[in-house]
Amino acid sequence: MALLHAADARPTKIELIRAWVPTQPWFDGDDQLEPLGAYRFDDPDGEVGIETHLVCAGGEGPLLQVPLTYRAEPLAGAEEFLVGTLEHSMLGKRWVYDACGDPVYAAAIVETILTGGTQAELERQLPDGSLEPVEPSVRVTGGGSSAEIEPVGLVDVRDADGSTIIVTSVAEVEVLRVVGGAWAMGGETLTGTWAGHDEPVLLAVAR
C-alpha cells in the first residue's frame, strides 16, 4: 500500500522528467512531454518510493515509460542513474533515480512479473487522520504464477533499441521505454491499462 502525501515538490516530477528524458538514448519524439498516468510498486522496507510514469512525447507522439525511485539519501555507486533532486514539503530533500539502475526497483518488478502481482494500491490521508483509497491512474498485472522467488540482486543495466535491459540474479527484464515499440519475444510479461487503453498494453518482459 502506498500513501499519497498532500504535499508540494520543487521541482515537480514532470519538470524533472522533461529535463532528463530528452538526454536518454532511447528518447523519441517531441520534448514537450505530457503525463498520462503512473503506477507504483511497494518497497517492503518502506524506505524507497517506486513510481513509473507514462508520458506522451508531444501530442500524437510515442508513449514513453519512465520508472523513477525516490530516496532520502544518495544511492551509492548510482551516480550515472541520478535524474535529479527535489524538495518535498513533507519528506524533505529526495534523490530521484532512473529506477532501472536501482536494486529496489529491480527486485520489485521481477517479483511483480514472476508472481503475477499488481501495482501498489494507493491511499491518501484526510484532515481527520483517516485514510481513503485512491484509484490508480494505471493498473498493471504480472503474467507469471510463481508462488515465491529467491532474493533478487541487480547485476547489470544496459540500453537496447527503445528499451532498457535489467539483468538480475533471478531474471533478465526488458523494460519498454517506448511503449508499443519493438521487443524480443518470449518470457513473462507486465501489462497495463489506463484511461483510453482498456486492452492490456505490454510494458515489460522477464526471461
Helices and strands as residue ranges (DSSP letters): E 2-4, E 9-10, H 13-20, G 21-23, E 33-41, E 49-57, E 63-71, G 79-81, E 82-88, E 92-98, G 99-101, H 103-114, E 122-125, E 131-134, E 138-142, E 154-160, E 163-168, E 172-176, E 178-179, E 188-194, E 197-206
